[in-house]
């Protein structure tokens, strides 16, 4: 009798201890999350990251804080996230240039795929191919004809070697069989000043960024680079419609974490991102930026990065493209 009573008390005591121990494991998230951006405030990457962070704050019930760590084409931010604890509280908001880092920087300290946990795709955005009105061309066909008549007589600008604007021009040249002079700049401000002044004849850039200049007649838009027409410029043809599908290019944005984040945490984050993207207000705001939601499972992140790494890595190597 005494023995059974003792064993019962012992079992009850152990059971009582087990409940608090289990309760000590908090549900994710139980504190603020850092969303690291590898570029300065104000650019498209930063603006879309802040839009997502605002939605995630409401969805997760914890503050999601954007932290800008600009420099070295996003490498500084990536290195910081790679070295962070794999607990889901430090995440990287990366643009499509993340996929080309390995090809541009052979001595990179991290692998853009293997050293990260894929969390979610966020948005995609095409570019506009624009020319200065004084160039006298009104279609892509006329631009190609001029470039063939005057090899390297037409110059296109980019915000740096290996950027999306640079690679868009490089692939257009190869697809159309022309030679257009590439002029890299450091940053977008100087680029726009020179193309508005007519010192540079053409460039690729974000639809929402270029459209105001086009509407004022300061630039002429020839085509969009995505697989479908842009809702912001529905009258403009796609490169695919112009039999230049091989020159298609889209920018995109994704969320990554350091390698090793638990699947339950990734699932929670991915579901939260997808819910934010499903909100009509999010789609409307992205549309004003020339982008559209790109919801999906974590595996879609790997597919995006892998496909662009292979495609643009080949272009970078064959063109011997190196960062400044």
BELLINBEL-V751535 format. One line per field, one symbol per residue. burial: + if it has 9 or more other C-alpha atoms within 8 Angstrom, else -. Layout:
# BELLINBEL-V751535
burial = ???
This chain:
# BELLINBEL-V751535
burial = ----------------------------+--+++++++++----+++++++++++++-+--+++++-++++-+++++++-++---+-++++++++++++++++++-----+++-+++++++++++++++++++---+--+-+++-+++--++-++++++++++++++++++++-+--+++++-++--+-++--+++-+-+++++++++-+--++---++++++++++-++-+---+++++-+-++-+++++++++++++-+---++++++-+++++++---++--++++++++++-++-+++--++-++--++-+++---++--
